[in-house]
């Protein structure tokens, strides 16, 4: 996104010629693998039918229990899709990936280092207290606290100070120009909590006994560990036109993919994001129970090399493993064709502000590691890696993860490597993304990595030397310099060109191994409707829009 005016420019989420509400997945996003009759396998929907009434309650499926509801540690799907209904950020992320005012009504850039935010007045926290600039300062500064250890601390790397400059005004000063800051404030880094509650709860904030005290249309009610999380409507929500249409909602924690699918078909659970891919065709056909929808996504399924000192220390081995995987066949088997093979770690629809030629060049320069077993075997042999062992961590989050782990193991064996599959619980698997101790002894694992803004730099900043999410400890000075220069570049196309150069280095080094893009999948049972099928559910109060048919 661009962010150099008094408000974020509301550009469409794709490059020129691509619509956020494109019906067919061609060109602008993943190209759909067709059915046997040649018809596209799926279409994107911008909306679902409007609800006709309010309802008392509805239920939603979760594949894993949140690690925490503390926004400083909300780093995965389960954490954020729950939290987004209770807590709001300074900026709001729309279904078409554009951005609009949230808890900040506007902002102004005074100079290259100074940003002034006007804070919305008349906003109540769930405990009834009014939000002010003090709460904004406390919430943002918390990411800078070494004691807190926020997972989002790197978003504030260039921030020198966050100060209250009026009852409803906050000024952020940076050490060097930072044109990535405002895109970060759309997501968890921009969430505003009650300063008083943060101070009182301390380290207990966001756990099952304390919950959260935010400003969203739903408020925390109860968290039964391992079972469910329930929310209730906040009737004093600041935007009466956007108040929740349901009095209550509950998240049911169902790690088993088969159990989730059965619960959706029987109506025990009313809805779900991230529908298990092997169940999509079944659910599509079961129109008596509900409806499947597909929407805009920013996710890429990739292999993360978490140990660059073992068998994957040699880039030739990383290349070889990619060349041993038939990604087209993997997409069909793992995702039933709901997606498209890619060489990029981002989707094209997040390159907002870049010229079409810049985006085409960025993706055209990426390394293409096509399926070639003989070449892959040669690379492994030349690297002296034949017979070497590695550990691949996985979880039964969906059938896709199970299939991918078997496919990677089979591919590795074909080229002379010795894989060991380590299957973890869903909850334990999520800790791989936040806890270095959890990654010890693991060489590679799979991620469905989503961007939480329409800014490709978000992906490449995490691969800088020493970054929290640089799981393998990869380091490249030229890459770091390009990313840092891009962050300080105001012109969006020039910034994108620098990002493209960094992307090429990461691609050449096979830091992460992109497999395929996915689409947002949504199931709505017959009782409910009203939510837009879009990845913005990670940072938008989507549950508030759901009502009865």
N, C-alpha and C positions, 0 to 999 in steps of 0.2 A: 504494500500500500504506500501511498505517498502521504507526507505529513509536514508540509512546509507552509500551510496557510493557517488561518484562524480555525479551521476545522479540517478533518480528514476528507480529502476529495473522494467523492462517491463514484469511483470508477467501477465498471463491471469487473467481475473476478477473473476474466480470461484475457488473453491477448486479442488484438483486433480481429474481428470476425467470429469470436467465440462468445456465446451467450451463457450466462450462468444458469439459464433455464432451458438450455438446449435439450431437445427431446431425445435425440439419438447420441450415443456415445461414439462420436466420430470426430477426429481432428482436435476438438477442444479438450477432450478428456480421454479416458480409456476407450479404445475401439473395441466394441463388443464382439466377442466370438459368436458366430451365428448359430442358429438351430440347424437341424438337418435339412430343413426346407429353405435355408438361406436367409431367413428373417433374423433380424437382430435378436439376441437372447434377452435383452432387457432395455428399458427406456428410463431416462431420468424424469423424475417428477419434481416440480417446484413446490407443490403444496399437497395436502390431503384435503378432503372435503371439510368445509367449515362445520363446527359443532352446532347443534341446534338447541342445546340445553346444558345447564350445569349438572354436575353429578356429585354424589356423596364421596365416592372414592374410586381409585383404580390401582392396579398392581403392575409392577414392571420387573423384568428379569435382569439380574446381574450375574456375569460369569465368574466374578471373583469379589471377595470382600475388599472394600477400600483399605488402603494402607493407613490413611488418615483423612480426616475432613479438615485438617489444618491446611489452609491454602499454601503455606510455605512448603508443604510436603506433598501436595496434590499433584502427582506427576504421571498418572496413568489414567486409562479410560474410566475405570470404576470410580476412582476418586473424584474426577472432574464432572462426570455426567450426573453424579449425585449432588455435588457441591454447587454446580451451576444453577440449580433451582433455588438455592438459599442465599447465595452470595453473588454480588455483582461487582464488576470492574469499572474503572473510570470510563472506558469506552465499551460499546456494545458491538458484538460480532453478529452480523446479519446472515440470513440463510444463503444469500448469494455471495457471501464472503466479503461484502463491503462493510464499512465501519460507520457507526453513527454515535451521537452522544449517549453516554451512560450516566455514571455518577459525576462525571465532569460535563458541564453544558457546553464548554468551549475551551480552546487553548490558544495561546499566542506565543510565537517565537520572537523574543526580543533581540537576540543576536545568536551567533553560532553556538553559544554555550548556555543560553538561558531560555527556559520554557515556563510559561505561567499558565496555570490551570484554574478555571473558574469552577467551583464545586457547587453542585445542585443543592438548592435550599429546600427545606420542608421534607427531608427524607428521614424516616424513623428506622432505627434498628428494631430488631424483634423484641427487645426488652422495653420498647417504648421511648427510649432516649433519642434525641435528634443528632443526626450526623453533622459534623463540622470539619473544618480544615484540620483540627487536631487529630481526628480519627484517620484522615488521609495520610498525614505525616507519619503517625505511629505505624500504620499498616505497611507503608512503603519502606520506611526505615528498617523494619523488621527483617527484610531480605538482606540487609547489609550487616546484620548482627552475626558475628562468629559464634556466639553462644547459641543462637537459634539454629544456625546451619541450614538455611533455606536451600532447597534444591534449585531455586530460581535465582540464586545470588549473582550469577554471571550476567543477568539482564541489567544489573546495576553497576557493572564494572567501571563505567566511565562517569558515574554519578559522584560529584564532589559533595553536594549538600541537597537536602530536601527540607524546605522551611515553610512555615506558615507565614504568609505575607498579608493576611486579611482573614476575617472570620470565615470567609468562604473562598479563599484564594491560597494556592500552594505554588511555590516556585521551586523548580528543580534546576540546579546548576551542574554542568558537566565539566570534566577536566579537559576534554577534547570534544569536538563535534560528534554527536551521536544521533544518527538518523534511523536508528533501529529501535530506540527507546519506546516510542509511542506505539509501535506495533506490539511490543511486549506487554504494554499496559492494557491490551484487549483481553488478555488471558489471566492466568493465576497471578502473575507479578503485579497486576493492577487491581486485584481484589481489595475491597475496603471492609474492614471489620471494626468493631467497637474497641477503641483504645482502652477503655475502662475494663472491658471483659478480658482483653488480651493480658492486661497487667494482673488481674485477679486470678485468672485461670493458670497462667504460667505454662509449664510444660504439659499440663493436662488439657490444654486447649485443643479442641478438635477430636478428642477421643470419644469412646462410646458413652462415657459417663457425663461429659461436659457438653458435647456438641459444639455449635457455633452460634454467634450472635451477629447476624448480617442484616442486609436490607432487602433481600429478594422476596418474591411473591409467595414462597413457602418458607416455613420455619422448622427447625429441628424439633422432633417429638421424642423418638426413641430409637435406640440402636441395640438390638439383641445380637451380640457377636456370633458370627457363623450362620445366622438365620435371616435377619431382615433389618431394614432401616425404614422408619416411617417419618413422614413429614406432614404438617398440617398447614392449611392456608393462613397467610398473614393478612388479616383484614385491613390493616392500616398501611398497606403497600402504597408507595408514593404515586404510582400511576394507576388511577382507578380503572382506566380503560384496559389495562393489562393485568388486572388481578386474576388469580388462579380460578379456573372454572370448576375445579374439583375442591371439595372441602378437605380431603386428605388424599395421600398417595403412599404406597409402600413399595420398597425395593426388596425383592425376594432373592436371596443369594443362592444360586444354583450352579455350582461348578461343573456338574455333569451336563455335557451338551445334549445328550439324549433326553435327560430329564427336563431340560429347558424346552426342547422341541415339543415333547409330549404335553407339557404344561400350557404351551401356547395353543396347541391344537384342541385341547379339551376346554380351554377358556379359564383354566385355573389361574393363569397369568394373562393380563390384558395386552401387554405389549413388550417389545424388546428392540434395542439396537443390537448390531453385530449378530445377526441371525446366523447360526451355524451353516456354513456353506452347503454342506451335504443335505440340509433340510430345506433349502430355499425352494427347490422345485416341488417338493412335497407340499410346502405351505402355500406356494403359488396356486397349486391345484385345489387346495382346500378353501375355496371361496365361501363356503358356508360358515367357516370358523372366523375368517378375517381376511386381511389383504396384505400383500407384500408391496413395498415401495422401495425405490432406489433413488439416491440423491447425490449431490455434490460431495466430493471427498478430497482430502489432501494427504491421504495415507499411501505409503509405499511399503510393501512387504520386503524386508531385507534380512540378510545374514550379517550379524555384528561380530567382527573378530575381536574378542575380548582379551586375547593373549597374543601379543606380537613378539614374544620371546620363545615360543615353542615352534611347532611345525609350520605355523603360518608367519614366521618371521621373514621368510623369503617371499617376495611379492609374486614370484613365479608359481608358488603353491596356491596362493590366493586366487590367481588367475586360473590356474588349472581346475580348481574346484568349481569355479563358475562355468568354465567351458565343459565340465562333465555333467552339468545339470541341464536337461532339456526343459527350459523354462516354459515353453509353450505347452508341453505335455503336463508339466507340473501345475500350470494354471488350470488346465482342464480337470485334472484329477483332484486338486486341492480346493479349488474355488468353483468348480463346475462351470468354468468359463466366465464367471462374473468379475471381470477385470481385464487387464491387458499387460503384456510383457513390456518392461521399460528398462532403459539403461541409466535412468536418472534417479537420484535420491529425493527429488521433489516432483510434484505434479506440475504441469504447465500452468494450471489455473491460479497459481500463487505468484506468478511473475507479473503482478500488476504494475503498471507504469512503464514497463519495458516495451520497446518497439517490437513489432512482430519479427523483424529480421534479427534482432538481438536474441530473442527467445529461440528462434529456429537455429541460429548459430550455436547458442549455448548447448542445446540438446544434440545438435549435429556433431559437435566436437567430442562428445562423450565416447569413451571406449566401448566398443561392441564386442562382447565376448560370446560369440555364437557357439552353439553346441558342436564340439569337435573332440571326441574321445581320444583320438590318436595324438593330437597336439597336446592335450591335457596330460596324457601319460608321459610324453616327452618332457614336458616342463617339470613334472614331479621328479623324473629320473635325473634331469640336469641339475635340479636343486638338491639332489642327494636326500630326498624325503621319502623314497620308497620304503614301505614298511613302518613308517613312523605313526605313532598313535596320537589321537586328539579326542577331547571330550566335547560332545554336542549336547547342550542342555535344551530341553523342550518341556512342554506341558500339554495336557489334553484340554486346552481351552476350547478348541473346535477340532473337527476332523481334519481341517486344513493343516493345523500344526502337526498332528500325527502323521499325515501323509508327507508333509515337507520333511520331517525328521527322517522318515524311512527313505525318501528320495535322495536326500543329501548323503545319508549313510551308504546307500547303494552306489551313488555316483563316486563317492570317495574310495570305496573298495575297488571299483572298476579301474581307477587310475593308480592303484597301489598304496593308498593310505589305509590306516586302521582306525576306524571311528568307534567310539564308545558312546552310546546314547544314554544320557542321564535324564530320566523323566521326573519332573518335580510337580508338586501340587500347584494349582493356579496361583494361590496366594504367595507361595514361596517364589514362584517364577517372577512375579512382579517386583520382588526385592532386587532382582538382578539389575534393575534400572536405577537403583538408588543406593545400594549397599555394596561397597567394594569387597567386603568379607564374603558376601553371597556369591561373588563371581570367582572366588579363588578356586583354582583347579579346573576352570571351565575355559575352553578355547574359543567356542563359537556358540551363538544362540540366535534365535529368530526374533524379529520385531515387526510389528505393524506400526510404523512410526508416522504419526500425524503431525502436521504443522498447526500451531494454534493461532496463526495469523496468515494473511496473504502476503508473506514476505519470505522469499527463498533463503535470504541470509540467515533466517532462524535455524535452518538445517545446518549450514556450514559453520556457524559460530560454535556449534557443539563439538566440532572436530578440531578446534584450535588446541594448541598445546596446553595441557593442564585443565581443560574444561571439565565440568562435572560429568557430562555425558560422553566424553571421549573415553569410552570404556576400555579400549585397547592401549591407551597411552601413546597413540601415534603422534609424531611431531614432525612438522615440515615448516621451516622458517618462511619460505616463499609463500606457502599457503596462508600462514598466519598474517603475513604482511598484507596480502591481497584482501583478506576478510576484514582486517582492521581498517584498511583504507576505504573499503566499501561502506563500512559503518559510518565513516565520517564524510561520505559523499552525498551531497544534497540532491543533485540531479538524478532522477530515478533511472533513466536509461544508462547513464554512466555508472551508476551503482550496480545495475544489473550486469553490465559488461565485466566489471571487476568480479562480481559473484560468479559469472560464467567461467572466468579464468581459474578461480579457486575450485569450482566444481570439476573442471577438467583434471586438475592435479589429484583431487580425491578419487576421481574415476580411474585415472592411470595407476594410482597406488592401490586401488581396490580396498580402500579403508573399510567401507561397508560394501556389501554385495547386493545390489538391487535385483529383486526377482520379478515383481510385478506390482502394478497399481491395483487398488481395490476401489469399490464404490461403497457408499454408505447404504447399509441395508436396514430396513425398518419393517417390523410387523405390528399391525394394529388389529386387535380383535374386534368383533362386530359391535361391541358396546361403545367404543371410543373413536375419536377422530380429532383432527385439528392441528397436528404438529407437522412442521415442514421437515421433509427428509433431507437433512444436511448435516455435515460434520460440525456445524456451529453449535450443535447440542453440547459440545464440550465446554462452551463458555457463554451460553445463552439459556435463560430459564424456559426451556422447551416444554416442561411439564405443565406450565401455567396455561398454555394454549390448548390443552387437551380437555375436551368436554364430551358430552354424550351425543349419540347420533339421533 
